[in-house]
Amino acid sequence: MWECQACPVRAQCKGGCLVLSQAGYFGTRAGSSVVLDACPQGYCAEAKLDDYTQHRCVRNACIGGRDSSSRLCGACIAGSSSSLGSVHCSLNTNCTALWFWPVTVLGAIVFALWLLFDPRSTFFVAQKSRRGALAQNRRTQRCRTRQ
């Protein structure tokens, strides 16, 4: 049962139990009161009277395809996914990155070749020092056989 409470800070109260969260905040019911938590930047908008609500008294609004029924607008709406480098969600039909695997494989090949042929590479240096040690042993053995 709801009791009359002071309107929470960072909210607008519209009479009765109706609480609208302000931009950047997400309201949840905690017993007979409403608690407003800060959303991650760019996730929550200012709630309006017609926004979706899990509870009849608390209204939240999310930005960029985020689901207002999820805690702190943390999930994307059905049929969309989080976008890399953005707070917005993209429709799954827009997530066709056919270029990703060829670029990744090409990058791995270039990196492997660089490691093999770069003179500063430890693999290359180890091979050189091993060759140098073998050549030094051969020279030492020739000198001993001449004496």
Secondary structure, DSSP 4 states (H G I P E B T S, - for coil): -----PPPTTEEE-STT-EEEPTTEEEEEETTEEEEEEPPTTTEE---TTS--SBTTEE-EESTTB-TTSGGG-SBPTTEEEPTTSSSEEEGGG---TTHHHHHHHHHHHHHHHHHH-TT-HHHHHHHHHHHHHHHHHHHHHHHHH-
